[in-house]
Amino acid sequence: RSRFRGSLREILNLKPKSPEGQRLLKRYLKIREHLLLFLDHESVPPTNNSSEQALRWSVVFRKVTHGFRSDWGAELFAQVRSLVNTARRQGISAFEAISRALTSQQADWLLS
């Protein structure tokens, strides 16, 4: 842990010359306390691989269909995928999630 924290401290003390490097440094300084969170909490994965895997289906769909014909279609697709993926992580089936979303009076049912 201390080696990783020391390396991170050295990296964040660098002074990038390019605008891109400066933007990246600014972003990392903002979230500094979260960068090595996985070292302290076993439930936090060291990568965002699960998020990337959740997006993969949408990327393949977009490539195969060459995108959407309307903005509302793309927005609806993104909302449904987000709903289904969030529900799946909470052990709720896609059918149940969509049914609840269409019939619930409350917007926070998925968070409970």
Rosetta blueprint (number, residue, H / E / L):
1 R L
2 S H
3 R H
4 F H
5 R H
6 G H
7 S H
8 L H
9 R H
10 E H
11 I H
12 L H
13 N L
14 L L
15 K L
16 P L
17 K L
18 S L
19 P H
20 E H
21 G H
22 Q H
23 R H
24 L H
25 L H
26 K H
27 R H
28 Y H
29 L H
30 K H
31 I L
32 R H
33 E H
34 H H
35 L H
36 L L
37 L H
38 F H
39 L H
40 D H
41 H L
42 E L
43 S L
44 V L
45 P L
46 P L
47 T L
48 N L
49 N H
50 S H
51 S H
52 E H
53 Q H
54 A H
55 L H
56 R H
57 W H
58 S H
59 V H
60 V H
61 F H
62 R H
63 K H
64 V H
65 T H
66 H L
67 G L
68 F L
69 R L
70 S L
71 D H
72 W H
73 G H
74 A H
75 E H
76 L H
77 F H
78 A H
79 Q H
80 V H
81 R H
82 S H
83 L H
84 V H
85 N H
86 T H
87 A H
88 R H
89 R H
90 Q L
91 G L
92 I L
93 S L
94 A H
95 F H
96 E H
97 A H
98 I H
99 S H
100 R H
101 A H
102 L H
103 T H
104 S L
105 Q L
106 Q L
107 A L
108 D L
109 W H
110 L H
111 L H
112 S L
